[in-house]
Amino acid sequence: MTLNGTIHRAGFLLFCVAASALWSWARIRSLNPRSARSALTAFLICALVALALVWITVHKKQWSPITAPTFALLEGLVMGVVSAGLEVRHPGIAIQAVVLTFAICLSLLVAYRTGLIRVTEKFNRGLVAATSGVVLFYLANFVLSLLGVRIFAVFAGGVPGILISAVIVVIAGMDLVADFDFIEQCSRSGLPKYMEWYAALGLIVTLIWLYTEILRLLSKARKAQKNAG
């Protein structure tokens, strides 16, 4: 495993995500409402399969040269649909989210490389706790919504929702820094070549999460602005 090799793998996976996202974006916007509902079911299946591939890769890292590109293509399809849906409601939101995602990524990379942000054991412990809290929050919100309970509705919009999304964006950004450090540490350890795909996959998963949370934040901000107007 080398640093350059991991960068090349990450670039390839990012290309796969972008290509499939653009395809699904164009496809979903060209469908009539009835066909679009059927397509959404297929894309939901893609999302579940993509999650399963991440779980498999964590336990079978040597499979990552196959599972990583497959995940990127499937998740790209999902991101294209999500982005297209929000673009209809809030024109221009998708390109704003893309620009902000890459701007944050580059800024954090510079901060990491210059030592402005240092990844320590304490940093990693705190990040694991924060990320786990986010996962539990969304899981609880999802389960309760299925039961018809809306106790987290206060976080769906307005100032509380915007603040929650902003905090989650910061956590996702710090996860990106942890990915940078993981890649650097692994590239120095003489690990097998397939670990380039595994490390690149972790970086892409975090980038997609960051993009999704930025989309959510921008959407809430647009809604708040519209309601205020």
C-alpha positions, 0 to 999 in steps of 0.5 A: 500500500502506498499513499499515491496508490490510495489517492489514485484509487480514491480518484477512481471511486470519486469518478464512479460516484460522479458518473452514476450520480449524473446518470441517475440525475438525468434519468429520474428528472426525465421520468413521469411521476408514476415511473419515478415512484417505481424508480425510487424503489429500485434506488432504495434497493441500491442504497441498501445493497451499498450499505451491505457492501460497506459492512462486507468490506469492513469484515473482508478487506481483501474483497475491497478491489471489487466491493469499493467500485461497486459501492461507488456506482450504487451510491452514486445512483442514490446521490443522483436521485437525492440531489435531483429531488432537492434540486426541484425544491431548491434550485441550485442547491446541488452545485452549492453542496458539491462546491462546499463539500470540496472546499471543506475537504481541501481546507481540512486536508491543508489543516491536517498537512500543516499540523493545524489539526492533529489526530491524537488518541484523544481526538479519535476517542471523542470522534468515535463518541460524537459519530456514534451519537449522530448514528443513534440520533438518526436511528432513533428518529427513524424508528420513532417516525415509523411508529408515528412518534415525532418527538424529534420534529423540532430538529427538522427545521428552523434554527434548532434544525439548522444548528443540529445539521451544522454540528453534524457537518463539523463531525463529518468533517472531523471524520474526514481528517481521521480518514486522512490520518488513517491513510497516511498511517497505513501507507507507512505500515507496509500493508497489502496492496488491497488496503489502498481500495479499503482506505479509499472506500473509507474516504469516499464514504465520509465524503458522501456523508459530508455532502449529504449533511451539507445538502440537508443543512442548505435545505433547512436554511432555504426553508427557514429563509423562505418562511422568514420571507 
